């Protein structure tokens, strides 16, 4: 099923909508938002200079620092009285990023989320359990309103208290799970400990996952726990852009469809800022076309992806963004080698003797970078054989060296000993600057 006709427009029709909205948005931020006007004046750019979509690349970027420098409401284009909702990031590394919504923004946000839910197989018959944390985080309420708009029954269980989550899943007949991929895996593990087989004893057949990236090996782990016939998709968004609803996977699993009548994606070289041609991999930049409260021009997401414009077998014609390869600011430089945590994850999840949870610890000893990776073995009988443990460590180390081009220390730890996460998983501890 396809929710909105805008998902099947021709490329010409999509670009006509985008250009009209882009012109209006640029004129609006220039008039209403002093920070944008100052950026544009600095480079001699006026709203009337935007005459084609090609002119987008002439506009200045927006970065997270702009939100913090203008905290809390300096980037807003409407007075506070017109807001019906305010959200904010956790602010663990400084001032939180504050975002707001008018009544029209809420309607648009809800419709976008409904689109991505339908892409993932959701219908009005589903019982949807939302295991994102409710509060200032946009994820939970974003999916909540979108699924209600579809007509699904929503259970706002929030995150944590996993045994009770499973009780609700069983008693309510939950068919659709909203969570981070790592928490979905954790729920499945706890179910097995409780004597519940997620494949047979639960009715969950759809996973709408977000809040963190999901690699293909992690998707395979999901199938192992929840069943091969589960529809496992991921969706993309961030508070600065709108929350969830920017893009999502359809059941063809060939990238995330961008809601292009509301967002323009670009891929740039993360170092030079140069716009790259379609198909090239680089940093994702998003321009928001429909937001009233907080229009955002060319936001640098730091996420690494590429764009694919070929029509999809699902019938949608909107551009697809490749599932994220990582974040430019998550990249580790170890002894001069660029390492993305997703590279490590893909290797680890290909080793059947270890579980899906891991921790990467980076340090510096005697002026040299070191990297230790803790992983859980899944077979307790390995404790009876140091030879088998040693062989497994050696095998993992060898696989990683082929992919990364450097050595990493492997530390095998007991099952269930690594930390589990209810929200975004924190996989990397970098001790070099502590």
N, C-alpha and C positions, 0 to 999 in steps of 0.2 A: 504494500500500500504506500502511496505517496500522499502526504498531507496537503501540500500547497502547490498551486499551479506554477508559482515562481520557481519551483525546483526543476521545471522541465522547459524553461524558456530557451530560445535560441541564443547563441553567443551575442548576436547583434542586439537582441531585446535586453539581455542582461546588462550589456555595456551602456545602452541608452538610459536605463534606470540608474546605473552607477554614476554616470556623468552628471545627470540632473541633480542627484542627491549630493554628489561631491561639491558641485558649485554652491549649492545652498548651504552645505555644512561649513565650507571654508569661509563664506561670507558671514555666517553666523558667529563662528569663533573669532573672527577678526573684529567683529563689532562688540561681542559680549564678553570675551575673555582676554583681559589685558596681557596675560603671559603669552598667549598665542600671537597677539598683535605685535608684541615686542619682538618675538622671534622672527616673524615675517618681515617686519620693518627693517630688522638688522640685515636681511639679505635682499632687501628691495623687492619683496614679493607682495603683490596686492591680490585680492580676491578675483578681480577681473582678468588676471593673468592665467587663470585656470580655464582653458578653453577645450581641452581634451583630456582623456585619461592619461595620456603620455606626460601631461604637465604635473601629475601627482608626484613624480620623483623630484620635482623642483622644491617641494614643500619641506620644511624642517621636520626632523624626527621628534617624537615625544618619548621620553624615557621615564623610568620609575622615579628618578630624582626630581623630575618636574612635579610629580604628585606630592612628594615630601617637602619640596621647597614652597609649595603653595597650599600646604596643609592648613585647615581641613577642606575649605570650600573654594580655594582660589582658582581652580580650573572649571568651576561650574558655570554654565551659561544661563542658569535660571536662578531667581531668588529662592532662598530657603523655603519660603511659604509654598512654593509649587512642588516641593518634594513630597512623595508619599512613602518613600523607603530610603534608608541609609544603610550601607554595609561598609565594612572595613576589613583589611587584612589584619593578621595577628600583630604585625609591627615588631617582630622579635629582633629585627636588625636595625631598628630606628623607628621613626614615626610611622604609624600605620598608613596604608593607602586607603583613602576614603572615597567611596563612590556613592552616587545617588541616582534616584529614578523618579520621573514624573509618572502620572497615571498612564500616559501614552507609552512611556518607556516600559512600564510593567506589562502592558498588553503585548507590545512587540517582543519583549523578552520571553514571555509565556509562549507565544506562537513559535518562536525559534526553538525553544526547548521541546515543544510538542513535535516539531519536525524531526529532531534527532532521535526522540523516543520511538517514533514510528519507523525511522530508518533501521533501528535496532530490533524491530519486530514487535514492539508494544502495541496492544490494542485496548479498547475500552473494557474488555473482559478480564484484564489482568488485575491481580492483587499485588501492588508494588510496595515493597518494604524499603524505606530509605534509611540507610545506615551511615550517612554522612552526619557529622556533628551539626546540629542546628545552632544558630546564633549569628554572629556577624559574617561568617563565611557564606559566600553566595551559593555554594554547591547544593546544599540541602533544600533551601526554599526555592531555588531555581528549578530543580527537578520536580519538587513537590507541585508547584503551580502548573508546570508543563504537563505532568501526568494527569493531574485533575482535569485540566483543559481537554485532554484526550478522552476522559471519561473513566479512566482506571480508578480503582479503589486504592487510596494511599494510606499506608501505615507509617507515621512519622516516628519511628523507633529511635532515631538518632544513632550515635556510635556508642560502643562500649557495652558492658554487661552481656557478653556474647552468649552465655547460656540462656538468658531470657530472650535474646534475639531468636535463638533456635526454637524456643518454646512457642514464640509468636509465629514463626515460619510454619511450624507443624500445625498449630491450632487454627491459624487463619487461612491456611492453604496458600501461602505466598507463592506467586508464580514469577515475580520479577524482582531482582535484587539490584539496588543502587548502592555502590560502595567504591572505595578505592580498590584496585586489584589486590594489593597486599592484604587488606582487611578481609576481602572475599576469600582468599586462601586461608586466612586464619580462622574464619568462621567454619570452613570446611574441615580444618584440622580438629577444632573443638568438637564439632559434630561427631567425628569418628571416635574421639575420646569418650564421648557420652553414649557410644553404642548406636549412633544414628548414621545411617548410610545416606549421604546427600543425594546419591543417584536414585535410590529406591524409596527412601522414607520421606523425602521432601518433594515438593512440586515445583521447585524453582527451575524454570526452563529458559529464562532470559536474564542476562547480566548486562546492565548499563553502567559501565565503569568509567571513572574519571578521577580527577584530583591528582593523578600522577600518571606517567607514561606506562604503557603495557607493551612489552616486547612479545614477539611471536612465541618464544619458548615459554613465557609466562602464560600466554593464552593456552598453550598445550597443557600446562600444569592445571589450569582451570578445568579443562576437559577431563583430566584424570580424576579430579576431586568431585566435580559436579555432574559429569556425564558427557559423552560425546555429542549428544543431541542438543546440548545447551547452546543457545544463541549468545555468543560472547562478543560484545562490541565495546568500543571505547569512544568517548566524545571529548571535545576540546573547548576550553574557554578559560578566561581568567577575569578576575574582578574588574581590572582596569578597562576591559573591553565590553563586558556586560555580565560576566559569570558564565556558566555553562550555556551552550546554545550557539557558539560560533561555528562549530562543525561537528560532524559525527560520522561514524562508520555505518554503511548499509550492510546488508547481509551478504554482499559479494566480497566483503573484507578486502577491498583494494584501495584503501585510503579513506580519509574523512572528508565528506562533502561539506564545502563552505556555503553558508547561507549568503550568497553573493549579492542579493538585493539589499542586504544590510551591512555587509563587510567587504572591503577590498583587500585581498592578500597580496603581498609582494615577497620576494626572496632577495635578500641582499648579501653581499660579502660582509661578514661581521667585522672585518678589519677596516676596509675602505668605505663601506656604506654604499657601494655601487650596486645598482639593481641588476640582478642576474637573469638570464633568459629562462623561459619555461623548461623544466626538467633538471635545472642545476640545483645542487644542494647548497643551502646556506641558512642564514637567520631569517625567521619569519617576522614580517612586519604587517600590522593590520591597521586599516583605517575604518572607523565606525561611521556609517552613513545615516543612521536613523535615530540616534540618541538625542533627546532634547536636553536633559539635565547635564550630561557630561560627554559632549562630542570629543572624540579623540582622533587626532590626525597622525598617521604613520607611527604607531606605537611599536617600539622595538621589544619583542617578546623575549628575546634571548633563546628561543626554542629553535632547534635545527630541523629543517624539513625541506621538501621540494614540492612543486606544484605540478599537477597533471591535469591537462585540459581535455583529454579524450573523453567522450561520453561514456557513461558507465552502463553495464548490462542491466542495472536495476531500473533504467529509464530516466534517471536524473541527468541533467546536462551541466550541473554546477561543477566548478573546478574542485578537484580533490587534493588535499594536502597529505603527503606521505606521513605515516605514523612516525612520531618524533624519534630522532636519532639520539637525542640528549639535549642539553642546554649549553650554550656557549660559556655561561658562567659556572657550569658544573664541571667543565673539562679540567682534568688534573694534568699537570705537567710533571712527569716523573723522570728525572734524569734526562730532560730534554725531549721526552717522548709524550705526545698528546694522547691522553687516555680518557675515554668516556665510560662512566659506570655502566651504561647499557651494554657496552662491549663485554665487560666482565660478566654481567648477568646472563647474556646469551650463551657464553661458554659454560657457566656453572649449571644452568638449567638443562644443558645437554648431557650432564653426568648423572646417570640413573641412581647412583649410590648416595647422592646427597639431596637435601631438601631445597625448597625455593627461597629460603631465608639466608641472608649473608650480611656481613659487615666488612667494609674496607677501611683500614686504618693506615693513614699516611703519616710518616714522621721523617725526621732528618737526624742521622747519626754520623758523627765524624765528617760532617759537611756533605754527606751524601744522602739523597732521598731514599727512603725505604717504603715498601708497601706490603702490608700483611692483610690477608683475606681470611676471615673466619667463616666457615661453612659448617652446617650440621650434617652429620652422616645419619642415614635413616635406618640402618640395620644395627641393632644393639650387639649382635654377635661379633661385630668387628672389634669390640673391646677385648675379645678373647685372643686376638691375633695382631700383634704389633707389626708383623710382616705385611698383613693385608692393609692395615692403616697406612703404613709407610708407602706401599705400592699405590694406594689411592691418592695420597698427597702428591706423589711424584707424577702420577698421571694428570692430575688437575693442573699442576704447575707447568707441565709440558704443553698442555692444550692452551693455557693462557699465554705462554711465551710465543706460540705460533701466531696468535691473534694480535697480541700487544707489542711484541718485539722486545720485551724485557722480562726479567725474572720477578716473581712475587713470592713471598713466603705464604704458605698455606697452613692454616691451623684448623684441624678438624675438631669440632666440639660436639657435645652430646645433643641428641634430639631435644627440641623445645628449650634450649638454653639461651638462644639469641632473643633479643627483644622483639615483640610483635607490636604492630602499629595499627591504631584504629583510624587515623587520618593518613596524611602523606608519610610514606616511609622515609626515615633518615638512614641512608645506607653508608654514608661517608663521614669519617671523622678525620679531619686534617689537623695534625698536631704541630705542623711546622711553624705556624704563626702564633702559637699559644705560649 
